[in-house]
Amino acid sequence: LIGTPSEAELGFLNENAKKYICQLPRYQRQSFTEKFPNVHPSAIDLVEKMLTFDPRQRITVEDALAHPYLGSLHDISDEPVCMSPFSFDFEQHALTEGQMKELIYQEALAFNPEYRQQ
């Protein structure tokens, strides 16, 4: 639906990702209104803003929740905001196959303690 990104939209990607995308077949952006003629224009507007290739240009969660299409569902007092970005650094450790198996085993035991060896 969103078509092949332009050169400007690829700006945030590393060179390998850019090369990969550039070698893919090119597609034109499709008109959301034509593709979904029975969908409310406000819904189309929100989806188009959410399906933007470049995350720097994409609508933020806060702005999406405040979008007119979600007006009847939006309650600022019931939508807490995370105080700081999530850190996924813990996922960056290089693990051996054995370490990975042990982590999976320990996670399974956490949900099934009856299988823990005594």
Buried (B, 14 or more C-beta within 10 A) or exposed (E): EEEBBEEEBBEEBEEEEBEEBEEEEEEEEEEBEEEBEEEEEEBBBBBBBEEBBBEEEBBEEEEBBBBEBEEEEBEEEEEEEEEEEEEEEEEEEEEEEEEEEEEEEEEEEEEEEEEEEE
